[in-house]
Amino acid sequence: MPEITIEVSDLRKEGAGKVKDLAEFIETSMKVELIVETKTISLKDGGPSKRYLRVLIRKFLHRSKLKGRYRLISGGENTMIVKRRRKE
């Protein structure tokens, strides 16, 4: 399984603590090692399925009360947490 990258540049605007909390949440839930960089979080090879990772990220956004402001987009090996557009 290739390395999976989560882009968290939009979430970092919420605060660096949120990115750290997300990394800790994924590490404890999936029992994998993560590489946390300024704009990305990378999972090493051999991690669980991408579908399960999506579920965990959505669960984190819900528990952190960020679900209304951010959404999850994925394609290929990359996953992005993107700020939602405001409806006018």
C-alpha positions as CSV (number, residue, x, y, z in Angstrom):
1,M,0.0,0.0,0.0
2,P,1.5,3.4,-0.9
3,E,2.0,6.2,1.5
4,I,-1.1,8.2,2.2
5,T,-0.9,11.9,2.7
6,I,-3.4,14.2,4.4
7,E,-3.2,17.9,3.5
8,V,-4.0,19.9,6.6
9,S,-3.0,23.5,5.5
10,D,-6.6,24.8,5.9
11,L,-7.0,23.1,9.3
12,R,-3.7,24.6,10.5
13,K,-5.4,28.1,10.2
14,E,-7.7,26.9,13.0
15,G,-4.6,26.4,15.2
16,A,-1.6,24.2,15.2
17,G,-3.1,22.4,18.2
18,K,-5.9,21.0,16.0
19,V,-3.4,19.4,13.6
20,K,-1.5,17.9,16.6
21,D,-4.8,16.6,18.0
22,L,-5.7,15.0,14.7
23,A,-2.3,13.3,14.4
24,E,-2.6,12.0,18.0
25,F,-6.2,10.8,17.3
26,I,-5.1,8.9,14.2
27,E,-2.0,7.4,15.8
28,T,-4.0,6.0,18.8
29,S,-6.9,4.8,16.7
30,M,-4.9,3.1,13.9
31,K,-1.7,2.2,15.8
32,V,0.5,3.6,13.0
33,E,3.4,6.0,12.9
34,L,2.8,9.4,11.3
35,I,5.1,12.0,9.9
36,V,3.7,15.4,10.7
37,E,5.0,18.3,8.6
38,T,3.9,21.9,8.2
39,K,1.1,21.3,5.6
40,T,0.8,17.5,5.6
41,I,0.4,14.4,7.7
42,S,1.8,11.2,6.1
43,L,1.1,7.6,7.1
44,K,3.8,5.1,6.5
45,D,3.3,2.0,4.3
46,G,1.3,-0.8,5.7
47,G,-1.4,1.3,7.4
48,P,-5.1,0.3,7.4
49,S,-7.4,1.0,4.5
50,K,-8.0,4.5,3.2
51,R,-11.8,4.1,3.8
52,Y,-11.1,3.6,7.6
53,L,-8.9,6.7,7.6
54,R,-11.7,8.7,6.1
55,V,-14.0,7.5,8.8
56,L,-11.5,8.5,11.5
57,I,-11.0,12.0,10.1
58,R,-14.7,12.6,9.9
59,K,-15.1,11.4,13.5
60,F,-12.3,13.8,14.6
61,L,-14.0,16.7,12.8
62,H,-17.3,15.9,14.4
63,R,-15.9,15.5,17.9
64,S,-13.9,18.7,17.6
65,K,-17.1,20.6,16.4
66,L,-15.4,21.4,13.1
67,K,-17.7,19.5,10.9
68,G,-19.7,22.5,9.9
69,R,-16.6,24.5,8.9
70,Y,-14.4,21.8,7.2
71,R,-15.0,18.8,4.9
72,L,-13.0,15.9,3.7
73,I,-12.0,15.4,0.1
74,S,-10.0,12.4,-1.2
75,G,-8.6,11.2,-4.5
76,G,-5.7,8.9,-5.3
77,E,-3.3,8.7,-2.4
78,N,-4.1,12.1,-1.1
79,T,-6.7,13.3,1.3
80,M,-7.5,16.9,2.0
81,I,-9.3,18.7,4.8
82,V,-10.8,21.8,3.1
83,K,-12.7,24.7,4.6
84,R,-16.3,24.8,3.5
85,R,-17.6,27.7,1.4
86,R,-20.2,29.9,3.0
87,K,-23.7,29.9,1.5
88,E,-25.0,33.3,0.7
